[in-house]
Amino acid sequence: MGKSIRIFKSHEESERFMLEQSLNRTPEERILWLLNQIKIMNKFQPNKKEPRGFQLKKRNG
């Protein structure tokens, strides 16, 4: 079976649902969810490089 789809009547209702779901997650599940969202974003924007830590910017002068 596929995933169930929820349709919300308003933006506020969808925000409330997402907030309730995030409160029910453990910290490990939150990190895994965040990493999955980053992977999805990179899939839809393949031109951008994956972040590889912090890099110092060179200044001219």
N, C-alpha and C positions, 0 to 999 in steps of 0.2 A: 504494500500500500504506500501511497505517496504522503507527503506532508499535508497537514491540514492548513487551510488558508483562512485567515481572519480578516474581515472587512470592518473598518471602524468608520463611524459617522463623522468624527471630528479629529483634528490633530491632537487636541487635549486628551481625548480618550485613548488614542494610540500611545501617547507619551506616558499616561498613567499605567497602561498595560506593560510597557517596556520597563518602567521603574519597578513595578511589582515583581516582574520576572528577575530583574537584577538583584533585588533584595533576597530572593530565595536561593541564589547561587552561592557556592563556597568561593573563597578567594582563588583557588586553583581553577575552578570553572570560569570565573571572570577573566582570568589571564588567558585561558585557552580560547574563550569567545573573542577576546580582543585580538589575539593573534590570527584567528580565523577571519575576522573582519578585515585586517590588514592584508591578508592573502587575497581575499576577494577584491579589495580595492586595487591591488597590484595587477590582478587578472584583467580588470577592465581598463587599466591605464598602463599598458605594457611599456610605453616609452620612458616612464620614470624608473630610475634605478632604485633598488631596494635600499633602505637606510642601513648604513654600516657604522653605527656609532657616531660620535661627535667629531667633527673636523674643524680645525681652526681656519678662518678665512685669512688669506694673505692681503695685507694692506699695501697700497702703492705709496712709496716715499718713506 
